[in-house]
Amino acid sequence: MRNNIINYIVELLNNNKNFIKTVTRKYRNIESVRPVETPIVFVIDGIETRRVICNRDLCEFEVILRIIVYNEDNTSEVLNNVIDECISILYSDKQLGGNTLKPLRVLRIETDEGWLYPLGIADIRIQTTYNN
């Protein structure tokens, strides 16, 4: 189910992107990302917590959207536009095509706070819940 969720998120973002150039599961280190490839979104598996409730495994699975942008004029504005776009697209299908039991929720958004200018990096951490 984890792969179904990740693949669905990649497909959802790829089919609805506006500011985003690339969405991929294939994570690369930041040094290998060229400015012309940005904005790029990496969809990364996060932690999973499992609980047994009424003889069912209830799995809470965290997915990380790692965003990298490059802009010498207004890195923060470009990064915020991509963050907003990702959240808007995900909220358009909160059940992720029926792959989740509960609507997804954004746990937190973290940025590099301008330290890597002219690069901008943000992580959007979302939580999904599914039945194993």
Z-matrix of the N, CA and C atoms (Angstrom, degrees):
N
C 1 1.452
C 2 1.531 1 111.86
N 3 1.336 2 115.90 1 -34.07
C 4 1.474 3 119.18 2 178.96
C 5 1.529 4 110.01 3 -57.09
N 6 1.323 5 117.07 4 -46.53
C 7 1.467 6 120.24 5 179.19
C 8 1.519 7 111.82 6 -62.54
N 9 1.333 8 116.95 7 -39.17
C 10 1.470 9 119.94 8 177.64
C 11 1.524 10 110.91 9 -60.07
N 12 1.317 11 116.17 10 -43.45
C 13 1.467 12 120.95 11 -178.90
C 14 1.526 13 110.43 12 -65.13
N 15 1.328 14 116.58 13 -48.99
C 16 1.474 15 120.54 14 -179.71
C 17 1.524 16 110.56 15 -60.95
N 18 1.331 17 117.05 16 -48.29
C 19 1.469 18 120.46 17 -179.19
C 20 1.524 19 111.41 18 -61.90
N 21 1.330 20 116.73 19 -37.79
C 22 1.468 21 119.56 20 179.14
C 23 1.528 22 110.65 21 -65.91
N 24 1.319 23 117.47 22 -41.27
C 25 1.471 24 120.77 23 178.70
C 26 1.526 25 110.46 24 -62.89
N 27 1.332 26 117.54 25 -44.03
C 28 1.468 27 121.22 26 177.95
C 29 1.525 28 109.85 27 -59.50
N 30 1.323 29 116.51 28 -47.12
C 31 1.469 30 120.90 29 179.97
C 32 1.523 31 111.54 30 -63.65
N 33 1.318 32 116.83 31 -43.58
C 34 1.468 33 121.39 32 -179.81
C 35 1.527 34 110.95 33 -60.86
N 36 1.328 35 117.28 34 -46.27
C 37 1.462 36 120.96 35 179.63
C 38 1.530 37 111.20 36 -67.22
N 39 1.330 38 117.26 37 -41.95
C 40 1.473 39 120.59 38 179.68
C 41 1.522 40 112.29 39 -63.61
N 42 1.317 41 117.42 40 -36.31
C 43 1.465 42 121.10 41 -176.96
C 44 1.523 43 113.74 42 -79.08
N 45 1.331 44 117.60 43 -14.22
C 46 1.460 45 120.24 44 -174.30
C 47 1.522 46 113.97 45 -126.39
N 48 1.308 47 117.89 46 10.58
C 49 1.467 48 120.42 47 -173.50
C 50 1.530 49 112.36 48 -72.54
N 51 1.323 50 113.61 49 150.15
C 52 1.452 51 122.09 50 178.98
C 53 1.535 52 108.83 51 -127.39
N 54 1.328 53 117.03 52 -62.52
C 55 1.464 54 121.82 53 178.39
C 56 1.530 55 111.52 54 -80.15
N 57 1.317 56 116.96 55 -28.87
C 58 1.460 57 123.12 56 -172.75
C 59 1.526 58 110.41 57 -75.93
N 60 1.340 59 116.33 58 135.12
C 61 1.469 60 120.30 59 176.04
C 62 1.521 61 111.58 60 -90.28
N 63 1.327 62 117.39 61 -44.44
C 64 1.458 63 121.56 62 -173.53
C 65 1.518 64 110.87 63 -135.98
N 66 1.336 65 115.93 64 138.93
C 67 1.463 66 123.01 65 171.91
C 68 1.518 67 106.35 66 -127.45
N 69 1.330 68 116.90 67 128.94
C 70 1.461 69 119.86 68 -176.30
C 71 1.521 70 112.02 69 -151.72
N 72 1.321 71 115.99 70 156.83
C 73 1.469 72 123.11 71 171.64
C 74 1.520 73 110.48 72 -90.23
N 75 1.319 74 117.33 73 -16.99
C 76 1.462 75 121.75 74 -173.36
C 77 1.523 76 109.83 75 -83.38
N 78 1.323 77 115.50 76 91.84
C 79 1.460 78 120.35 77 -176.68
C 80 1.523 79 111.17 78 -70.85
N 81 1.328 80 114.76 79 140.38
C 82 1.465 81 122.54 80 175.25
C 83 1.523 82 108.06 81 -129.11
N 84 1.323 83 116.14 82 157.63
C 85 1.464 84 117.54 83 176.98
C 86 1.528 85 109.45 84 -72.23
N 87 1.291 86 115.46 85 158.95
C 88 1.459 87 121.87 86 -172.46
C 89 1.533 88 112.39 87 -62.20
N 90 1.323 89 117.12 88 -31.96
C 91 1.460 90 120.60 89 -178.51
C 92 1.524 91 112.32 90 -64.57
N 93 1.329 92 117.31 91 -24.69
C 94 1.464 93 120.16 92 -177.30
C 95 1.536 94 113.06 93 -88.84
N 96 1.328 95 117.68 94 -6.48
C 97 1.469 96 121.41 95 179.65
C 98 1.527 97 108.90 96 -85.96
N 99 1.325 98 115.77 97 120.06
C 100 1.470 99 121.02 98 179.50
C 101 1.539 100 109.49 99 -86.21
N 102 1.328 101 117.80 100 147.16
C 103 1.467 102 120.63 101 -179.72
C 104 1.534 103 113.66 102 -52.50
N 105 1.344 104 117.93 103 -35.85
C 106 1.469 105 119.99 104 -178.13
C 107 1.525 106 112.31 105 -69.67
N 108 1.330 107 118.32 106 -15.25
C 109 1.470 108 122.01 107 178.71
C 110 1.527 109 112.54 108 -84.79
N 111 1.304 110 117.06 109 -10.31
C 112 1.463 111 119.79 110 -174.36
C 113 1.518 112 110.96 111 -94.20
N 114 1.314 113 117.06 112 156.22
C 115 1.454 114 129.48 113 -2.24
C 116 1.536 115 112.30 114 -69.34
N 117 1.328 116 114.59 115 137.42
C 118 1.452 117 121.58 116 178.97
C 119 1.526 118 108.34 117 -124.91
N 120 1.326 119 116.05 118 142.25
C 121 1.462 120 121.61 119 179.02
C 122 1.527 121 108.25 120 -122.00
N 123 1.323 122 115.32 121 122.14
C 124 1.456 123 121.26 122 174.12
C 125 1.525 124 107.80 123 -99.39
N 126 1.327 125 117.39 124 129.71
C 127 1.460 126 122.15 125 178.45
C 128 1.524 127 106.48 126 -101.99
N 129 1.334 128 115.92 127 115.61
C 130 1.464 129 122.34 128 -169.11
C 131 1.529 130 110.60 129 -121.36
N 132 1.321 131 116.05 130 137.70
C 133 1.467 132 121.46 131 174.02
C 134 1.517 133 108.86 132 -65.31
N 135 1.316 134 116.13 133 137.14
C 136 1.454 135 120.99 134 175.90
C 137 1.514 136 110.45 135 -113.97
N 138 1.316 137 115.55 136 -156.58
C 139 1.463 138 120.34 137 -177.97
C 140 1.522 139 110.91 138 -76.73
N 141 1.322 140 114.70 139 158.09
C 142 1.458 141 120.78 140 177.79
C 143 1.520 142 108.34 141 -133.45
N 144 1.313 143 115.81 142 137.48
C 145 1.457 144 122.34 143 175.90
C 146 1.517 145 107.76 144 -119.34
N 147 1.328 146 116.60 145 132.81
C 148 1.471 147 120.69 146 -179.81
C 149 1.513 148 110.03 147 -118.66
N 150 1.331 149 114.09 148 139.52
C 151 1.463 150 121.56 149 175.32
C 152 1.517 151 108.03 150 -134.27
N 153 1.328 152 115.35 151 143.75
C 154 1.457 153 119.51 152 175.49
C 155 1.524 154 107.75 153 -96.24
N 156 1.333 155 114.99 154 120.41
C 157 1.460 156 121.60 155 178.23
C 158 1.522 157 106.97 156 -129.59
N 159 1.323 158 116.30 157 120.45
C 160 1.475 159 121.67 158 -179.54
C 161 1.537 160 111.06 159 52.38
N 162 1.327 161 116.59 160 48.67
C 163 1.464 162 123.33 161 178.84
C 164 1.528 163 114.12 162 62.32
N 165 1.329 164 118.05 163 22.06
C 166 1.470 165 121.72 164 176.37
C 167 1.519 166 108.85 165 -123.41
N 168 1.327 167 116.01 166 141.18
C 169 1.460 168 120.60 167 172.57
C 170 1.516 169 108.43 168 -81.15
N 171 1.315 170 116.45 169 115.38
C 172 1.457 171 121.65 170 174.74
C 173 1.526 172 106.62 171 -99.86
N 174 1.314 173 117.19 172 117.93
C 175 1.462 174 122.46 173 -173.28
C 176 1.515 175 110.43 174 -111.02
N 177 1.322 176 115.61 175 124.78
C 178 1.460 177 121.43 176 173.74
C 179 1.521 178 106.38 177 -104.78
N 180 1.313 179 115.37 178 116.20
C 181 1.460 180 123.17 179 -170.59
C 182 1.518 181 109.13 180 -118.12
N 183 1.327 182 115.07 181 125.65
C 184 1.455 183 121.00 182 179.38
C 185 1.524 184 109.96 183 -94.90
N 186 1.311 185 116.57 184 134.54
C 187 1.459 186 123.04 185 176.85
C 188 1.526 187 107.25 186 -119.67
N 189 1.314 188 115.68 187 136.65
C 190 1.465 189 120.81 188 -179.71
C 191 1.526 190 108.93 189 -110.91
N 192 1.311 191 116.00 190 127.64
C 193 1.459 192 121.65 191 170.95
C 194 1.523 193 106.31 192 -101.45
N 195 1.312 194 117.37 193 107.84
C 196 1.464 195 121.19 194 178.54
C 197 1.522 196 108.04 195 -96.83
N 198 1.320 197 115.14 196 118.25
C 199 1.464 198 122.32 197 -175.60
C 200 1.522 199 108.73 198 -107.04
N 201 1.336 200 115.15 199 134.11
C 202 1.464 201 120.37 200 173.95
C 203 1.525 202 107.70 201 -126.84
N 204 1.328 203 115.52 202 127.86
C 205 1.462 204 121.60 203 176.48
C 206 1.523 205 108.40 204 -125.93
N 207 1.325 206 115.08 205 158.97
C 208 1.463 207 121.51 206 174.37
C 209 1.512 208 106.99 207 -134.50
N 210 1.331 209 116.14 208 123.58
C 211 1.455 210 120.04 209 178.35
C 212 1.516 211 108.42 210 -160.46
N 213 1.324 212 117.11 211 121.61
C 214 1.465 213 120.89 212 -178.28
C 215 1.518 214 113.00 213 -80.27
N 216 1.338 215 117.28 214 -18.05
C 217 1.458 216 120.34 215 -176.89
C 218 1.521 217 112.90 216 -90.15
N 219 1.326 218 116.49 217 -51.38
C 220 1.461 219 119.37 218 -176.03
C 221 1.524 220 110.62 219 -149.11
N 222 1.311 221 115.59 220 73.52
C 223 1.461 222 122.43 221 -177.56
C 224 1.522 223 111.67 222 -55.95
N 225 1.312 224 116.31 223 -45.40
C 226 1.471 225 120.92 224 -176.87
C 227 1.525 226 111.94 225 -61.75
N 228 1.321 227 117.26 226 -42.77
C 229 1.460 228 120.91 227 -179.94
C 230 1.527 229 111.14 228 -64.41
N 231 1.327 230 116.75 229 -44.39
C 232 1.465 231 120.81 230 179.39
C 233 1.528 232 109.78 231 -63.33
N 234 1.330 233 116.80 232 -44.66
C 235 1.465 234 120.93 233 179.50
C 236 1.528 235 111.05 234 -61.26
N 237 1.328 236 116.72 235 -44.09
C 238 1.472 237 119.78 236 178.71
C 239 1.522 238 112.22 237 -64.41
N 240 1.333 239 117.76 238 -36.79
C 241 1.469 240 120.29 239 176.61
C 242 1.521 241 111.59 240 -62.10
N 243 1.323 242 116.99 241 -41.58
C 244 1.463 243 120.82 242 -179.67
C 245 1.530 244 110.45 243 -70.27
N 246 1.325 245 117.55 244 -40.56
C 247 1.469 246 120.98 245 176.20
C 248 1.522 247 109.56 246 -58.30
N 249 1.336 248 116.63 247 -49.86
C 250 1.471 249 120.93 248 -179.77
C 251 1.525 250 111.59 249 -60.30
N 252 1.331 251 116.40 250 -40.36
C 253 1.467 252 120.12 251 179.55
C 254 1.527 253 110.76 252 -63.72
N 255 1.327 254 116.96 253 -45.73
C 256 1.471 255 120.31 254 179.95
C 257 1.522 256 111.07 255 -60.06
N 258 1.314 257 117.13 256 -46.77
C 259 1.466 258 120.62 257 -178.64
C 260 1.523 259 110.52 258 -64.92
N 261 1.311 260 117.09 259 -43.14
C 262 1.466 261 120.94 260 178.61
C 263 1.527 262 111.48 261 -59.49
N 264 1.333 263 116.84 262 -44.55
C 265 1.464 264 120.61 263 179.42
C 266 1.522 265 110.61 264 -64.27
N 267 1.329 266 117.31 265 -44.82
C 268 1.467 267 119.94 266 -179.85
C 269 1.523 268 111.57 267 -64.58
N 270 1.319 269 117.29 268 -39.78
C 271 1.468 270 119.97 269 180.00
C 272 1.524 271 112.34 270 -70.95
N 273 1.335 272 117.05 271 -15.50
C 274 1.467 273 118.81 272 176.68
C 275 1.528 274 111.46 273 -71.29
N 276 1.332 275 116.88 274 -17.14
C 277 1.475 276 121.99 275 178.55
C 278 1.522 277 108.26 276 -145.44
N 279 1.329 278 117.02 277 71.71
C 280 1.459 279 122.35 278 -173.77
C 281 1.527 280 114.21 279 -63.39
N 282 1.328 281 117.48 280 -21.73
C 283 1.467 282 120.53 281 178.96
C 284 1.533 283 111.07 282 -91.33
N 285 1.320 284 117.08 283 1.09
C 286 1.461 285 123.31 284 177.80
C 287 1.526 286 111.88 285 50.95
N 288 1.309 287 114.95 286 55.61
C 289 1.463 288 120.67 287 176.48
C 290 1.518 289 113.73 288 66.43
N 291 1.320 290 117.40 289 25.47
C 292 1.463 291 121.00 290 -179.95
C 293 1.514 292 113.57 291 85.72
N 294 1.329 293 118.08 292 7.08
C 295 1.462 294 121.35 293 -179.55
C 296 1.527 295 113.69 294 -80.62
N 297 1.335 296 117.30 295 -10.57
C 298 1.461 297 119.52 296 -177.13
C 299 1.522 298 111.01 297 -122.14
N 300 1.341 299 115.48 298 154.03
C 301 1.463 300 121.11 299 178.25
C 302 1.521 301 111.55 300 -82.11
N 303 1.321 302 115.59 301 -37.10
C 304 1.464 303 121.71 302 -178.93
C 305 1.521 304 108.22 303 -117.80
N 306 1.312 305 117.36 304 155.82
C 307 1.472 306 119.28 305 175.37
C 308 1.531 307 110.38 306 -59.75
N 309 1.321 308 116.44 307 143.02
C 310 1.460 309 119.41 308 177.35
C 311 1.515 310 109.12 309 -64.13
N 312 1.329 311 115.02 310 157.83
C 313 1.460 312 118.34 311 175.19
C 314 1.515 313 109.72 312 -140.52
N 315 1.309 314 114.84 313 144.88
C 316 1.462 315 120.82 314 177.46
C 317 1.523 316 107.14 315 -81.11
N 318 1.328 317 116.26 316 121.47
C 319 1.459 318 120.90 317 179.43
C 320 1.519 319 111.45 318 -83.20
N 321 1.347 320 115.63 319 -45.85
C 322 1.463 321 119.03 320 178.34
C 323 1.528 322 109.90 321 -168.21
N 324 1.312 323 113.54 322 160.72
C 325 1.464 324 121.96 323 176.16
C 326 1.527 325 106.22 324 -125.79
N 327 1.324 326 115.79 325 125.39
C 328 1.458 327 120.80 326 179.56
C 329 1.525 328 108.34 327 -122.35
N 330 1.328 329 116.30 328 139.61
C 331 1.467 330 120.21 329 177.22
C 332 1.528 331 109.72 330 -123.01
N 333 1.316 332 115.88 331 169.88
C 334 1.466 333 120.82 332 176.75
C 335 1.528 334 111.12 333 -78.28
N 336 1.326 335 117.38 334 -2.88
C 337 1.469 336 124.32 335 177.01
C 338 1.532 337 113.19 336 59.41
N 339 1.341 338 115.66 337 28.51
C 340 1.453 339 119.86 338 176.33
C 341 1.511 340 115.41 339 86.28
N 342 1.295 341 118.27 340 0.59
C 343 1.463 342 121.55 341 -176.40
C 344 1.521 343 113.48 342 -67.76
N 345 1.327 344 117.80 343 -23.41
C 346 1.463 345 120.69 344 -174.78
C 347 1.531 346 112.93 345 -106.39
N 348 1.347 347 117.37 346 16.79
C 349 1.458 348 122.00 347 -179.43
C 350 1.526 349 110.44 348 -44.75
N 351 1.318 350 119.40 349 135.96
C 352 1.457 351 131.42 350 7.65
C 353 1.536 352 114.31 351 -86.42
N 354 1.336 353 115.98 352 8.36
C 355 1.463 354 118.84 353 172.01
C 356 1.516 355 108.83 354 -85.87
N 357 1.311 356 115.28 355 151.99
C 358 1.451 357 121.20 356 172.36
C 359 1.515 358 107.48 357 -132.74
N 360 1.327 359 116.20 358 134.15
C 361 1.459 360 120.78 359 -179.34
C 362 1.517 361 108.33 360 -128.57
N 363 1.338 362 114.75 361 138.29
C 364 1.462 363 120.44 362 175.63
C 365 1.520 364 108.74 363 -140.90
N 366 1.318 365 115.12 364 147.59
C 367 1.458 366 122.53 365 171.33
C 368 1.513 367 107.96 366 -116.26
N 369 1.322 368 115.23 367 126.61
C 370 1.471 369 121.09 368 171.46
C 371 1.517 370 105.50 369 -106.71
N 372 1.307 371 116.70 370 119.53
C 373 1.469 372 121.02 371 179.09
C 374 1.518 373 108.50 372 -103.73
N 375 1.339 374 114.32 373 120.87
C 376 1.458 375 119.34 374 179.17
C 377 1.526 376 108.36 375 -118.46
N 378 1.310 377 114.51 376 153.75
C 379 1.461 378 120.24 377 178.02
C 380 1.501 379 110.49 378 -117.95
N 381 1.318 380 115.76 379 133.13
C 382 1.447 381 122.14 380 175.01
C 383 1.527 382 108.00 381 -119.89
N 384 1.297 383 116.80 382 156.95
C 385 1.466 384 121.31 383 178.32
C 386 1.522 385 108.05 384 -128.20
N 387 1.321 386 115.66 385 129.85
C 388 1.456 387 119.64 386 178.30
C 389 1.512 388 110.22 387 -140.01
N 390 1.302 389 115.52 388 166.28
C 391 1.449 390 123.59 389 -179.07
C 392 1.520 391 108.53 390 -103.35
N 393 1.330 392 117.02 391 128.04
C 394 1.460 393 119.84 392 -178.66
C 395 1.525 394 110.84 393 -93.89
